[in-house]
Amino acid sequence: MVLIDGDEKVSDGVSLHTLPDGSKHKGVLYCFKDQAGKWQYVKSDEMETREAELPDICFALKYPVEDLETRQFPDLSEFKDSVDSEKTEHGV
């Protein structure tokens, strides 16, 4: 292995997300589908002001996902229903 001092680090760009509108965000990206089935995004630096918009369960992406809007993701509402029913069964 040869190490050299360069302008870029191996970790540069690891958490750099490109949103569908072309904007960039470095850090954790929270996303969920709204009632109409449209993806909504909350950037980590927006959490203080937009946290109330997040559903009880959403996706939190540390690493970028290409073509996010065309990917198939699990339906989190079904997962939430399952968690809620387990909580009820166990009296939590």
PDB file with one MODEL, atoms N, CA, C and O in Angstrom:
MODEL        1
ATOM      1  N   MET A   1       0.855  -1.161   0.000  1.00  0.00           N
ATOM      2  CA  MET A   1       0.000   0.000   0.000  1.00  0.00           C
ATOM      3  C   MET A   1       0.902   1.225   0.000  1.00  0.00           C
ATOM      4  O   MET A   1       1.891   1.287   0.730  1.00  0.00           O
ATOM      5  N   VAL A   2       0.549   2.182  -0.818  1.00  0.00           N
ATOM      6  CA  VAL A   2       1.287   3.439  -0.885  1.00  0.00           C
ATOM      7  C   VAL A   2       0.349   4.550  -0.458  1.00  0.00           C
ATOM      8  O   VAL A   2      -0.738   4.691  -1.017  1.00  0.00           O
ATOM      9  N   LEU A   3       0.750   5.334   0.517  1.00  0.00           N
ATOM     10  CA  LEU A   3      -0.059   6.449   0.985  1.00  0.00           C
ATOM     11  C   LEU A   3       0.580   7.746   0.536  1.00  0.00           C
ATOM     12  O   LEU A   3       1.786   7.948   0.679  1.00  0.00           O
ATOM     13  N   ILE A   4      -0.232   8.604   0.002  1.00  0.00           N
ATOM     14  CA  ILE A   4       0.263   9.921  -0.396  1.00  0.00           C
ATOM     15  C   ILE A   4      -0.677  10.975   0.162  1.00  0.00           C
ATOM     16  O   ILE A   4      -1.848  10.707   0.429  1.00  0.00           O
ATOM     17  N   ASP A   5      -0.155  12.156   0.331  1.00  0.00           N
ATOM     18  CA  ASP A   5      -0.984  13.245   0.833  1.00  0.00           C
ATOM     19  C   ASP A   5      -1.702  13.860  -0.360  1.00  0.00           C
ATOM     20  O   ASP A   5      -1.063  14.304  -1.314  1.00  0.00           O
ATOM     21  N   GLY A   6      -3.028  13.886  -0.307  1.00  0.00           N
ATOM     22  CA  GLY A   6      -3.786  14.426  -1.430  1.00  0.00           C
ATOM     23  C   GLY A   6      -4.833  15.421  -0.971  1.00  0.00           C
ATOM     24  O   GLY A   6      -5.005  15.662   0.224  1.00  0.00           O
ATOM     25  N   ASP A   7      -5.514  15.980  -1.919  1.00  0.00           N
ATOM     26  CA  ASP A   7      -6.551  16.963  -1.623  1.00  0.00           C
ATOM     27  C   ASP A   7      -7.845  16.316  -1.147  1.00  0.00           C
ATOM     28  O   ASP A   7      -8.650  16.957  -0.472  1.00  0.00           O
ATOM     29  N   GLU A   8      -8.046  15.046  -1.496  1.00  0.00           N
ATOM     30  CA  GLU A   8      -9.284  14.369  -1.129  1.00  0.00           C
ATOM     31  C   GLU A   8      -9.009  13.238  -0.164  1.00  0.00           C
ATOM     32  O   GLU A   8      -7.974  12.575  -0.238  1.00  0.00           O
ATOM     33  N   LYS A   9      -9.944  13.025   0.737  1.00  0.00           N
ATOM     34  CA  LYS A   9      -9.874  11.909   1.670  1.00  0.00           C
ATOM     35  C   LYS A   9     -10.771  10.801   1.135  1.00  0.00           C
ATOM     36  O   LYS A   9     -11.702  11.055   0.371  1.00  0.00           O
ATOM     37  N   VAL A  10     -10.484   9.586   1.538  1.00  0.00           N
ATOM     38  CA  VAL A  10     -11.307   8.447   1.128  1.00  0.00           C
ATOM     39  C   VAL A  10     -12.753   8.667   1.556  1.00  0.00           C
ATOM     40  O   VAL A  10     -13.681   8.248   0.863  1.00  0.00           O
ATOM     41  N   SER A  11     -12.942   9.321   2.691  1.00  0.00           N
ATOM     42  CA  SER A  11     -14.285   9.520   3.218  1.00  0.00           C
ATOM     43  C   SER A  11     -15.024  10.699   2.580  1.00  0.00           C
ATOM     44  O   SER A  11     -16.214  10.879   2.839  1.00  0.00           O
ATOM     45  N   ASP A  12     -14.357  11.500   1.758  1.00  0.00           N
ATOM     46  CA  ASP A  12     -15.024  12.636   1.114  1.00  0.00           C
ATOM     47  C   ASP A  12     -16.173  12.137   0.231  1.00  0.00           C
ATOM     48  O   ASP A  12     -15.994  11.229  -0.581  1.00  0.00           O
ATOM     49  N   GLY A  13     -17.315  12.722   0.395  1.00  0.00           N
ATOM     50  CA  GLY A  13     -18.453  12.370  -0.447  1.00  0.00           C
ATOM     51  C   GLY A  13     -19.222  11.150   0.005  1.00  0.00           C
ATOM     52  O   GLY A  13     -20.223  10.786  -0.611  1.00  0.00           O
ATOM     53  N   VAL A  14     -18.765  10.499   1.092  1.00  0.00           N
ATOM     54  CA  VAL A  14     -19.434   9.279   1.533  1.00  0.00           C
ATOM     55  C   VAL A  14     -20.893   9.543   1.878  1.00  0.00           C
ATOM     56  O   VAL A  14     -21.767   8.753   1.523  1.00  0.00           O
ATOM     57  N   SER A  15     -21.158  10.636   2.559  1.00  0.00           N
ATOM     58  CA  SER A  15     -22.542  10.921   2.932  1.00  0.00           C
ATOM     59  C   SER A  15     -23.100  12.112   2.157  1.00  0.00           C
ATOM     60  O   SER A  15     -23.918  12.873   2.674  1.00  0.00           O
ATOM     61  N   LEU A  16     -22.651  12.264   0.916  1.00  0.00           N
ATOM     62  CA  LEU A  16     -23.122  13.368   0.073  1.00  0.00           C
ATOM     63  C   LEU A  16     -24.286  12.879  -0.780  1.00  0.00           C
ATOM     64  O   LEU A  16     -24.105  12.101  -1.717  1.00  0.00           O
ATOM     65  N   HIS A  17     -25.470  13.344  -0.444  1.00  0.00           N
ATOM     66  CA  HIS A  17     -26.696  12.939  -1.138  1.00  0.00           C
ATOM     67  C   HIS A  17     -27.026  13.959  -2.226  1.00  0.00           C
ATOM     68  O   HIS A  17     -26.862  15.163  -2.031  1.00  0.00           O
ATOM     69  N   THR A  18     -27.491  13.467  -3.369  1.00  0.00           N
ATOM     70  CA  THR A  18     -28.028  14.324  -4.410  1.00  0.00           C
ATOM     71  C   THR A  18     -29.533  14.103  -4.434  1.00  0.00           C
ATOM     72  O   THR A  18     -30.010  13.015  -4.755  1.00  0.00           O
ATOM     73  N   LEU A  19     -30.265  15.144  -4.093  1.00  0.00           N
ATOM     74  CA  LEU A  19     -31.715  15.041  -4.059  1.00  0.00           C
ATOM     75  C   LEU A  19     -32.294  15.167  -5.466  1.00  0.00           C
ATOM     76  O   LEU A  19     -31.620  15.669  -6.366  1.00  0.00           O
ATOM     77  N   PRO A  20     -33.529  14.718  -5.667  1.00  0.00           N
ATOM     78  CA  PRO A  20     -34.141  14.768  -6.998  1.00  0.00           C
ATOM     79  C   PRO A  20     -34.177  16.166  -7.619  1.00  0.00           C
ATOM     80  O   PRO A  20     -34.178  16.295  -8.843  1.00  0.00           O
ATOM     81  N   ASP A  21     -34.206  17.208  -6.792  1.00  0.00           N
ATOM     82  CA  ASP A  21     -34.217  18.562  -7.346  1.00  0.00           C
ATOM     83  C   ASP A  21     -32.817  19.045  -7.724  1.00  0.00           C
ATOM     84  O   ASP A  21     -32.645  20.180  -8.169  1.00  0.00           O
ATOM     85  N   GLY A  22     -31.808  18.166  -7.542  1.00  0.00           N
ATOM     86  CA  GLY A  22     -30.433  18.496  -7.904  1.00  0.00           C
ATOM     87  C   GLY A  22     -29.620  19.091  -6.772  1.00  0.00           C
ATOM     88  O   GLY A  22     -28.404  19.239  -6.895  1.00  0.00           O
ATOM     89  N   SER A  23     -30.277  19.439  -5.659  1.00  0.00           N
ATOM     90  CA  SER A  23     -29.535  20.004  -4.527  1.00  0.00           C
ATOM     91  C   SER A  23     -28.721  18.899  -3.858  1.00  0.00           C
ATOM     92  O   SER A  23     -29.015  17.713  -4.004  1.00  0.00           O
ATOM     93  N   LYS A  24     -27.698  19.315  -3.128  1.00  0.00           N
ATOM     94  CA  LYS A  24     -26.806  18.370  -2.453  1.00  0.00           C
ATOM     95  C   LYS A  24     -26.957  18.528  -0.954  1.00  0.00           C
ATOM     96  O   LYS A  24     -27.261  19.612  -0.456  1.00  0.00           O
ATOM     97  N   HIS A  25     -26.742  17.435  -0.245  1.00  0.00           N
ATOM     98  CA  HIS A  25     -26.764  17.474   1.215  1.00  0.00           C
ATOM     99  C   HIS A  25     -25.731  16.501   1.746  1.00  0.00           C
ATOM    100  O   HIS A  25     -25.685  15.342   1.333  1.00  0.00           O
ATOM    101  N   LYS A  26     -24.903  16.976   2.660  1.00  0.00           N
ATOM    102  CA  LYS A  26     -23.923  16.103   3.298  1.00  0.00           C
ATOM    103  C   LYS A  26     -24.385  15.848   4.725  1.00  0.00           C
ATOM    104  O   LYS A  26     -24.583  16.785   5.498  1.00  0.00           O
ATOM    105  N   GLY A  27     -24.552  14.606   5.062  1.00  0.00           N
ATOM    106  CA  GLY A  27     -25.031  14.199   6.381  1.00  0.00           C
ATOM    107  C   GLY A  27     -26.183  13.230   6.232  1.00  0.00           C
ATOM    108  O   GLY A  27     -26.472  12.757   5.132  1.00  0.00           O
ATOM    109  N   VAL A  28     -26.832  12.938   7.329  1.00  0.00           N
ATOM    110  CA  VAL A  28     -27.965  12.007   7.313  1.00  0.00           C
ATOM    111  C   VAL A  28     -29.145  12.666   6.607  1.00  0.00           C
ATOM    112  O   VAL A  28     -29.439  13.842   6.818  1.00  0.00           O
ATOM    113  N   LEU A  29     -29.807  11.890   5.772  1.00  0.00           N
ATOM    114  CA  LEU A  29     -30.993  12.357   5.059  1.00  0.00           C
ATOM    115  C   LEU A  29     -32.174  11.506   5.504  1.00  0.00           C
ATOM    116  O   LEU A  29     -32.146  10.283   5.371  1.00  0.00           O
ATOM    117  N   TYR A  30     -33.206  12.147   6.028  1.00  0.00           N
ATOM    118  CA  TYR A  30     -34.416  11.455   6.470  1.00  0.00           C
ATOM    119  C   TYR A  30     -35.437  11.547   5.348  1.00  0.00           C
ATOM    120  O   TYR A  30     -35.627  12.611   4.759  1.00  0.00           O
ATOM    121  N   CYS A  31     -36.093  10.433   5.051  1.00  0.00           N
ATOM    122  CA  CYS A  31     -37.078  10.472   3.971  1.00  0.00           C
ATOM    123  C   CYS A  31     -38.254   9.555   4.285  1.00  0.00           C
ATOM    124  O   CYS A  31     -38.138   8.558   4.998  1.00  0.00           O
ATOM    125  N   PHE A  32     -39.383   9.943   3.719  1.00  0.00           N
ATOM    126  CA  PHE A  32     -40.621   9.199   3.914  1.00  0.00           C
ATOM    127  C   PHE A  32     -41.570   9.582   2.789  1.00  0.00           C
ATOM    128  O   PHE A  32     -41.381  10.593   2.111  1.00  0.00           O
ATOM    129  N   LYS A  33     -42.589   8.759   2.605  1.00  0.00           N
ATOM    130  CA  LYS A  33     -43.616   9.089   1.617  1.00  0.00           C
ATOM    131  C   LYS A  33     -44.796   9.723   2.334  1.00  0.00           C
ATOM    132  O   LYS A  33     -45.240   9.242   3.377  1.00  0.00           O
ATOM    133  N   ASP A  34     -45.301  10.818   1.753  1.00  0.00           N
ATOM    134  CA  ASP A  34     -46.455  11.498   2.351  1.00  0.00           C
ATOM    135  C   ASP A  34     -47.740  10.756   1.988  1.00  0.00           C
ATOM    136  O   ASP A  34     -47.693   9.699   1.359  1.00  0.00           O
ATOM    137  N   GLN A  35     -48.875  11.302   2.381  1.00  0.00           N
ATOM    138  CA  GLN A  35     -50.180  10.667   2.135  1.00  0.00           C
ATOM    139  C   GLN A  35     -50.430  10.420   0.651  1.00  0.00           C
ATOM    140  O   GLN A  35     -51.107   9.459   0.284  1.00  0.00           O
ATOM    141  N   ALA A  36     -49.885  11.283  -0.202  1.00  0.00           N
ATOM    142  CA  ALA A  36     -50.079  11.151  -1.647  1.00  0.00           C
ATOM    143  C   ALA A  36     -49.058  10.201  -2.290  1.00  0.00           C
ATOM    144  O   ALA A  36     -49.098   9.972  -3.499  1.00  0.00           O
ATOM    145  N   GLY A  37     -48.139   9.647  -1.475  1.00  0.00           N
ATOM    146  CA  GLY A  37     -47.136   8.731  -2.007  1.00  0.00           C
ATOM    147  C   GLY A  37     -45.913   9.429  -2.579  1.00  0.00           C
ATOM    148  O   GLY A  37     -45.108   8.799  -3.266  1.00  0.00           O
ATOM    149  N   LYS A  38     -45.759  10.727  -2.307  1.00  0.00           N
ATOM    150  CA  LYS A  38     -44.618  11.496  -2.803  1.00  0.00           C
ATOM    151  C   LYS A  38     -43.527  11.522  -1.728  1.00  0.00           C
ATOM    152  O   LYS A  38     -43.803  11.737  -0.548  1.00  0.00           O
ATOM    153  N   TRP A  39     -42.280  11.299  -2.164  1.00  0.00           N
ATOM    154  CA  TRP A  39     -41.153  11.325  -1.233  1.00  0.00           C
ATOM    155  C   TRP A  39     -40.967  12.722  -0.658  1.00  0.00           C
ATOM    156  O   TRP A  39     -41.036  13.722  -1.372  1.00  0.00           O
ATOM    157  N   GLN A  40     -40.732  12.767   0.638  1.00  0.00           N
ATOM    158  CA  GLN A  40     -40.411  14.004   1.352  1.00  0.00           C
ATOM    159  C   GLN A  40     -39.034  13.814   1.994  1.00  0.00           C
ATOM    160  O   GLN A  40     -38.708  12.723   2.461  1.00  0.00           O
ATOM    161  N   TYR A  41     -38.245  14.861   2.014  1.00  0.00           N
ATOM    162  CA  TYR A  41     -36.880  14.780   2.527  1.00  0.00           C
ATOM    163  C   TYR A  41     -36.667  15.814   3.613  1.00  0.00           C
ATOM    164  O   TYR A  41     -37.105  16.958   3.494  1.00  0.00           O
ATOM    165  N   VAL A  42     -35.988  15.399   4.674  1.00  0.00           N
ATOM    166  CA  VAL A  42     -35.605  16.310   5.749  1.00  0.00           C
ATOM    167  C   VAL A  42     -34.101  16.115   5.944  1.00  0.00           C
ATOM    168  O   VAL A  42     -33.634  15.023   6.270  1.00  0.00           O
ATOM    169  N   LYS A  43     -33.368  17.188   5.738  1.00  0.00           N
ATOM    170  CA  LYS A  43     -31.911  17.140   5.881  1.00  0.00           C
ATOM    171  C   LYS A  43     -31.552  17.225   7.358  1.00  0.00           C
ATOM    172  O   LYS A  43     -32.294  17.804   8.151  1.00  0.00           O
ATOM    173  N   SER A  44     -30.411  16.646   7.723  1.00  0.00           N
ATOM    174  CA  SER A  44     -30.022  16.629   9.136  1.00  0.00           C
ATOM    175  C   SER A  44     -29.908  18.029   9.716  1.00  0.00           C
ATOM    176  O   SER A  44     -30.191  18.229  10.897  1.00  0.00           O
ATOM    177  N   ASP A  45     -29.500  18.997   8.915  1.00  0.00           N
ATOM    178  CA  ASP A  45     -29.384  20.362   9.431  1.00  0.00           C
ATOM    179  C   ASP A  45     -30.737  21.076   9.522  1.00  0.00           C
ATOM    180  O   ASP A  45     -30.804  22.210   9.997  1.00  0.00           O
ATOM    181  N   GLU A  46     -31.812  20.425   9.074  1.00  0.00           N
ATOM    182  CA  GLU A  46     -33.162  20.981   9.170  1.00  0.00           C
ATOM    183  C   GLU A  46     -33.981  20.338  10.297  1.00  0.00           C
ATOM    184  O   GLU A  46     -35.137  20.701  10.515  1.00  0.00           O
ATOM    185  N   MET A  47     -33.377  19.388  11.002  1.00  0.00           N
ATOM    186  CA  MET A  47     -34.129  18.606  11.987  1.00  0.00           C
ATOM    187  C   MET A  47     -34.789  19.463  13.061  1.00  0.00           C
ATOM    188  O   MET A  47     -35.929  19.196  13.441  1.00  0.00           O
ATOM    189  N   GLU A  48     -34.109  20.473  13.552  1.00  0.00           N
ATOM    190  CA  GLU A  48     -34.695  21.292  14.617  1.00  0.00           C
ATOM    191  C   GLU A  48     -35.995  21.948  14.184  1.00  0.00           C
ATOM    192  O   GLU A  48     -36.940  22.038  14.968  1.00  0.00           O
ATOM    193  N   THR A  49     -36.046  22.405  12.942  1.00  0.00           N
ATOM    194  CA  THR A  49     -37.227  23.132  12.483  1.00  0.00           C
ATOM    195  C   THR A  49     -38.271  22.229  11.827  1.00  0.00           C
ATOM    196  O   THR A  49     -39.439  22.609  11.746  1.00  0.00           O
ATOM    197  N   ARG A  50     -37.876  21.042  11.355  1.00  0.00           N
ATOM    198  CA  ARG A  50     -38.819  20.207  10.612  1.00  0.00           C
ATOM    199  C   ARG A  50     -39.106  18.848  11.247  1.00  0.00           C
ATOM    200  O   ARG A  50     -39.791  18.019  10.648  1.00  0.00           O
ATOM    201  N   GLU A  51     -38.591  18.614  12.448  1.00  0.00           N
ATOM    202  CA  GLU A  51     -38.760  17.316  13.094  1.00  0.00           C
ATOM    203  C   GLU A  51     -40.230  16.910  13.225  1.00  0.00           C
ATOM    204  O   GLU A  51     -40.558  15.729  13.112  1.00  0.00           O
ATOM    205  N   ALA A  52     -41.095  17.861  13.457  1.00  0.00           N
ATOM    206  CA  ALA A  52     -42.526  17.565  13.625  1.00  0.00           C
ATOM    207  C   ALA A  52     -43.152  17.002  12.345  1.00  0.00           C
ATOM    208  O   ALA A  52     -44.196  16.352  12.405  1.00  0.00           O
ATOM    209  N   GLU A  53     -42.531  17.243  11.202  1.00  0.00           N
ATOM    210  CA  GLU A  53     -43.056  16.729   9.931  1.00  0.00           C
ATOM    211  C   GLU A  53     -42.809  15.237   9.756  1.00  0.00           C
ATOM    212  O   GLU A  53     -43.499  14.573   8.982  1.00  0.00           O
ATOM    213  N   LEU A  54     -41.816  14.712  10.481  1.00  0.00           N
ATOM    214  CA  LEU A  54     -41.453  13.301  10.314  1.00  0.00           C
ATOM    215  C   LEU A  54     -42.520  12.396  10.907  1.00  0.00           C
ATOM    216  O   LEU A  54     -43.051  12.677  11.981  1.00  0.00           O
ATOM    217  N   PRO A  55     -42.835  11.309  10.209  1.00  0.00           N
ATOM    218  CA  PRO A  55     -43.759  10.335  10.788  1.00  0.00           C
ATOM    219  C   PRO A  55     -43.059   9.580  11.925  1.00  0.00           C
ATOM    220  O   PRO A  55     -41.861   9.763  12.141  1.00  0.00           O
ATOM    221  N   ASP A  56     -43.791   8.741  12.645  1.00  0.00           N
ATOM    222  CA  ASP A  56     -43.203   7.973  13.748  1.00  0.00           C
ATOM    223  C   ASP A  56     -42.035   7.108  13.284  1.00  0.00           C
ATOM    224  O   ASP A  56     -41.050   6.947  14.004  1.00  0.00           O
ATOM    225  N   ILE A  57     -42.150   6.555  12.086  1.00  0.00           N
ATOM    226  CA  ILE A  57     -41.087   5.715  11.522  1.00  0.00           C
ATOM    227  C   ILE A  57     -40.776   6.226  10.116  1.00  0.00           C
ATOM    228  O   ILE A  57     -41.674   6.404   9.293  1.00  0.00           O
ATOM    229  N   CYS A  58     -39.488   6.458   9.857  1.00  0.00           N
ATOM    230  CA  CYS A  58     -39.075   6.902   8.521  1.00  0.00           C
ATOM    231  C   CYS A  58     -37.698   6.318   8.215  1.00  0.00           C
ATOM    232  O   CYS A  58     -37.084   5.681   9.071  1.00  0.00           O
ATOM    233  N   PHE A  59     -37.231   6.532   7.023  1.00  0.00           N
ATOM    234  CA  PHE A  59     -35.897   6.085   6.628  1.00  0.00           C
ATOM    235  C   PHE A  59     -34.882   7.160   6.994  1.00  0.00           C
ATOM    236  O   PHE A  59     -35.154   8.353   6.853  1.00  0.00           O
ATOM    237  N   ALA A  60     -33.715   6.737   7.464  1.00  0.00           N
ATOM    238  CA  ALA A  60     -32.603   7.643   7.740  1.00  0.00           C
ATOM    239  C   ALA A  60     -31.416   7.093   6.954  1.00  0.00           C
ATOM    240  O   ALA A  60     -30.908   6.012   7.253  1.00  0.00           O
ATOM    241  N   LEU A  61     -30.988   7.840   5.959  1.00  0.00           N
ATOM    242  CA  LEU A  61     -29.927   7.372   5.063  1.00  0.00           C
ATOM    243  C   LEU A  61     -28.614   8.065   5.373  1.00  0.00           C
ATOM    244  O   LEU A  61     -28.512   9.290   5.301  1.00  0.00           O
ATOM    245  N   LYS A  62     -27.609   7.273   5.719  1.00  0.00           N
ATOM    246  CA  LYS A  62     -26.276   7.820   5.951  1.00  0.00           C
ATOM    247  C   LYS A  62     -25.506   7.873   4.633  1.00  0.00           C
ATOM    248  O   LYS A  62     -24.761   8.818   4.375  1.00  0.00           O
ATOM    249  N   TYR A  63     -25.692   6.865   3.819  1.00  0.00           N
ATOM    250  CA  TYR A  63     -24.991   6.775   2.544  1.00  0.00           C
ATOM    251  C   TYR A  63     -25.951   7.062   1.408  1.00  0.00           C
ATOM    252  O   TYR A  63     -27.129   6.715   1.495  1.00  0.00           O
ATOM    253  N   PRO A  64     -25.471   7.692   0.337  1.00  0.00           N
ATOM    254  CA  PRO A  64     -26.361   8.061  -0.772  1.00  0.00           C
ATOM    255  C   PRO A  64     -26.961   6.840  -1.472  1.00  0.00           C
ATOM    256  O   PRO A  64     -26.331   5.788  -1.579  1.00  0.00           O
ATOM    257  N   VAL A  65     -28.178   7.010  -1.938  1.00  0.00           N
ATOM    258  CA  VAL A  65     -28.877   5.991  -2.720  1.00  0.00           C
ATOM    259  C   VAL A  65     -29.184   6.614  -4.072  1.00  0.00           C
ATOM    260  O   VAL A  65     -29.863   7.636  -4.157  1.00  0.00           O
ATOM    261  N   GLU A  66     -28.676   5.986  -5.130  1.00  0.00           N
ATOM    262  CA  GLU A  66     -28.935   6.516  -6.468  1.00  0.00           C
ATOM    263  C   GLU A  66     -30.387   6.252  -6.862  1.00  0.00           C
ATOM    264  O   GLU A  66     -30.969   5.233  -6.492  1.00  0.00           O
ATOM    265  N   ASP A  67     -30.952   7.173  -7.606  1.00  0.00           N
ATOM    266  CA  ASP A  67     -32.321   7.029  -8.109  1.00  0.00           C
ATOM    267  C   ASP A  67     -33.300   6.689  -6.980  1.00  0.00           C
ATOM    268  O   ASP A  67     -34.122   5.782  -7.108  1.00  0.00           O
ATOM    269  N   LEU A  68     -33.201   7.412  -5.908  1.00  0.00           N
ATOM    270  CA  LEU A  68     -33.995   7.136  -4.714  1.00  0.00           C
ATOM    271  C   LEU A  68     -35.482   7.033  -5.008  1.00  0.00           C
ATOM    272  O   LEU A  68     -36.164   6.152  -4.485  1.00  0.00           O
ATOM    273  N   GLU A  69     -35.980   7.926  -5.837  1.00  0.00           N
ATOM    274  CA  GLU A  69     -37.428   7.962  -6.077  1.00  0.00           C
ATOM    275  C   GLU A  69     -37.937   6.790  -6.911  1.00  0.00           C
ATOM    276  O   GLU A  69     -39.140   6.531  -6.929  1.00  0.00           O
ATOM    277  N   THR A  70     -37.062   6.086  -7.592  1.00  0.00           N
ATOM    278  CA  THR A  70     -37.504   4.943  -8.402  1.00  0.00           C
ATOM    279  C   THR A  70     -37.286   3.612  -7.692  1.00  0.00           C
ATOM    280  O   THR A  70     -37.724   2.573  -8.186  1.00  0.00           O
ATOM    281  N   ARG A  71     -36.626   3.626  -6.556  1.00  0.00           N
ATOM    282  CA  ARG A  71     -36.350   2.397  -5.801  1.00  0.00           C
ATOM    283  C   ARG A  71     -37.597   1.926  -5.053  1.00  0.00           C
ATOM    284  O   ARG A  71     -38.457   2.718  -4.667  1.00  0.00           O
ATOM    285  N   GLN A  72     -37.660   0.630  -4.867  1.00  0.00           N
ATOM    286  CA  GLN A  72     -38.747   0.041  -4.094  1.00  0.00           C
ATOM    287  C   GLN A  72     -38.295  -0.073  -2.639  1.00  0.00           C
ATOM    288  O   GLN A  72     -37.285  -0.716  -2.351  1.00  0.00           O
ATOM    289  N   PHE A  73     -39.029   0.539  -1.734  1.00  0.00           N
ATOM    290  CA  PHE A  73     -38.746   0.459  -0.308  1.00  0.00           C
ATOM    291  C   PHE A  73     -39.921  -0.205   0.384  1.00  0.00           C
ATOM    292  O   PHE A  73     -41.047  -0.150  -0.112  1.00  0.00           O
ATOM    293  N   PRO A  74     -39.670  -0.834   1.530  1.00  0.00           N
ATOM    294  CA  PRO A  74     -40.787  -1.436   2.275  1.00  0.00           C
ATOM    295  C   PRO A  74     -41.791  -0.374   2.714  1.00  0.00           C
ATOM    296  O   PRO A  74     -41.440   0.790   2.911  1.00  0.00           O
ATOM    297  N   ASP A  75     -43.025  -0.789   2.862  1.00  0.00           N
ATOM    298  CA  ASP A  75     -44.074   0.105   3.329  1.00  0.00           C
ATOM    299  C   ASP A  75     -43.951   0.207   4.852  1.00  0.00           C
ATOM    300  O   ASP A  75     -44.254  -0.744   5.572  1.00  0.00           O
ATOM    301  N   LEU A  76     -43.508   1.354   5.325  1.00  0.00           N
ATOM    302  CA  LEU A  76     -43.267   1.522   6.757  1.00  0.00           C
ATOM    303  C   LEU A  76     -44.548   1.587   7.572  1.00  0.00           C
ATOM    304  O   LEU A  76     -44.523   1.351   8.780  1.00  0.00           O
ATOM    305  N   SER A  77     -45.665   1.903   6.932  1.00  0.00           N
ATOM    306  CA  SER A  77     -46.923   1.950   7.686  1.00  0.00           C
ATOM    307  C   SER A  77     -47.296   0.552   8.175  1.00  0.00           C
ATOM    308  O   SER A  77     -47.837   0.403   9.271  1.00  0.00           O
ATOM    309  N   GLU A  78     -47.010  -0.474   7.366  1.00  0.00           N
ATOM    310  CA  GLU A  78     -47.279  -1.847   7.790  1.00  0.00           C
ATOM    311  C   GLU A  78     -46.384  -2.226   8.966  1.00  0.00           C
ATOM    312  O   GLU A  78     -46.825  -2.880   9.911  1.00  0.00           O
ATOM    313  N   PHE A  79     -45.120  -1.806   8.897  1.00  0.00           N
ATOM    314  CA  PHE A  79     -44.184  -2.077   9.988  1.00  0.00           C
ATOM    315  C   PHE A  79     -44.641  -1.367  11.263  1.00  0.00           C
ATOM    316  O   PHE A  79     -44.602  -1.948  12.347  1.00  0.00           O
ATOM    317  N   LYS A  80     -45.068  -0.123  11.134  1.00  0.00           N
ATOM    318  CA  LYS A  80     -45.541   0.643  12.291  1.00  0.00           C
ATOM    319  C   LYS A  80     -46.753  -0.039  12.918  1.00  0.00           C
ATOM    320  O   LYS A  80     -46.844  -0.141  14.142  1.00  0.00           O
ATOM    321  N   ASP A  81     -47.681  -0.503  12.088  1.00  0.00           N
ATOM    322  CA  ASP A  81     -48.863  -1.204  12.604  1.00  0.00           C
ATOM    323  C   ASP A  81     -48.450  -2.446  13.403  1.00  0.00           C
ATOM    324  O   ASP A  81     -49.025  -2.751  14.448  1.00  0.00           O
ATOM    325  N   SER A  82     -47.443  -3.149  12.886  1.00  0.00           N
ATOM    326  CA  SER A  82     -46.943  -4.348  13.559  1.00  0.00           C
ATOM    327  C   SER A  82     -46.322  -3.995  14.907  1.00  0.00           C
ATOM    328  O   SER A  82     -46.572  -4.674  15.903  1.00  0.00           O
ATOM    329  N   VAL A  83     -45.522  -2.945  14.941  1.00  0.00           N
ATOM    330  CA  VAL A  83     -44.896  -2.494  16.187  1.00  0.00           C
ATOM    331  C   VAL A  83     -45.961  -2.044  17.181  1.00  0.00           C
ATOM    332  O   VAL A  83     -45.904  -2.383  18.363  1.00  0.00           O
ATOM    333  N   ASP A  84     -46.931  -1.280  16.690  1.00  0.00           N
ATOM    334  CA  ASP A  84     -48.001  -0.802  17.566  1.00  0.00           C
ATOM    335  C   ASP A  84     -48.786  -1.955  18.177  1.00  0.00           C
ATOM    336  O   ASP A  84     -49.117  -1.921  19.363  1.00  0.00           O
ATOM    337  N   SER A  85     -49.088  -2.985  17.371  1.00  0.00           N
ATOM    338  CA  SER A  85     -49.862  -4.111  17.900  1.00  0.00           C
ATOM    339  C   SER A  85     -49.041  -4.908  18.916  1.00  0.00           C
ATOM    340  O   SER A  85     -49.595  -5.418  19.889  1.00  0.00           O
ATOM    341  N   GLU A  86     -47.724  -5.019  18.699  1.00  0.00           N
ATOM    342  CA  GLU A  86     -46.873  -5.702  19.674  1.00  0.00           C
ATOM    343  C   GLU A  86     -46.812  -4.921  20.986  1.00  0.00           C
ATOM    344  O   GLU A  86     -46.831  -5.502  22.071  1.00  0.00           O
ATOM    345  N   LYS A  87     -46.739  -3.603  20.870  1.00  0.00           N
ATOM    346  CA  LYS A  87     -46.716  -2.761  22.073  1.00  0.00           C
ATOM    347  C   LYS A  87     -48.002  -2.960  22.861  1.00  0.00           C
ATOM    348  O   LYS A  87     -47.978  -3.042  24.089  1.00  0.00           O
ATOM    349  N   THR A  88     -49.118  -3.036  22.158  1.00  0.00           N
ATOM    350  CA  THR A  88     -50.409  -3.212  22.817  1.00  0.00           C
ATOM    351  C   THR A  88     -50.471  -4.582  23.503  1.00  0.00           C
ATOM    352  O   THR A  88     -50.955  -4.694  24.630  1.00  0.00           O
ATOM    353  N   GLU A  89     -49.978  -5.627  22.817  1.00  0.00           N
ATOM    354  CA  GLU A  89     -49.975  -6.976  23.382  1.00  0.00           C
ATOM    355  C   GLU A  89     -49.160  -7.047  24.662  1.00  0.00           C
ATOM    356  O   GLU A  89     -49.526  -7.751  25.604  1.00  0.00           O
ATOM    357  N   HIS A  90     -48.055  -6.316  24.691  1.00  0.00           N
ATOM    358  CA  HIS A  90     -47.142  -6.392  25.837  1.00  0.00           C
ATOM    359  C   HIS A  90     -47.388  -5.264  26.840  1.00  0.00           C
ATOM    360  O   HIS A  90     -46.623  -5.104  27.791  1.00  0.00           O
ATOM    361  N   GLY A  91     -48.440  -4.490  26.636  1.00  0.00           N
ATOM    362  CA  GLY A  91     -48.791  -3.447  27.580  1.00  0.00           C
ATOM    363  C   GLY A  91     -47.776  -2.314  27.678  1.00  0.00           C
ATOM    364  O   GLY A  91     -47.602  -1.711  28.737  1.00  0.00           O
ATOM    365  N   VAL A  92     -47.111  -2.035  26.563  1.00  0.00           N
ATOM    366  CA  VAL A  92     -46.115  -0.958  26.548  1.00  0.00           C
ATOM    367  C   VAL A  92     -46.745   0.341  26.127  1.00  0.00           C
ATOM    368  O   VAL A  92     -46.062   1.364  26.055  1.00  0.00           O
TER     369      VAL A  92
ENDMDL
END
